[in-house]
């Protein structure tokens, strides 16, 4: 039986994948097909990031919230559109990639502006630094997976899932406490701007979350290979590309925050 446990609820629907075997498959999905569509989706995200940042520069700060809201709404639309309907991924994956790319581009622009206001310049810009980190992590995880150094066993996925849920609850708690002006030490980016021990705690937490997000790529790679081995339909290539993009966006976000923290700490040591 195909095991599809993942950090991405959309591609974790085991019943949905299994149901694909109840009907003949005219053309089966391939690993190369998933890889090509993921690269295309990632390219759209990069284009969206550049476009989002350019829009803010042209229109002004008023465009920021519009882009954030568009990214959030698009994420919800894609999630519910793909629920038991993988064929919709042919448009949902590009939509998700472009809107999330725009959101990440705007976040990078905002963090760069915060650094600039403090007289700090990140080499190449935080967006580029986060992109390089994400690319390096993806390549490293693929090498690790191919070499069999990390095997996504049931226990491995269960532990990773528990840690991921814990991270989600932690961020939810920070969101609620934020209304009362209470910060969880090291979790928010405020700790990076305040410096001291809190900044180091923030780097440690950020680094740990980045590692957890990166390990999900190993699980996602296994899921793609399992799906291909069981000859799921060609429509699942976009479906799994979308799932991989969800993980990659999370990695990019954590990499962006880590780059910001490190730039602030480097300036503090001067």
Beta strands, then each sheet from edge to edge (+ up, - down):
end
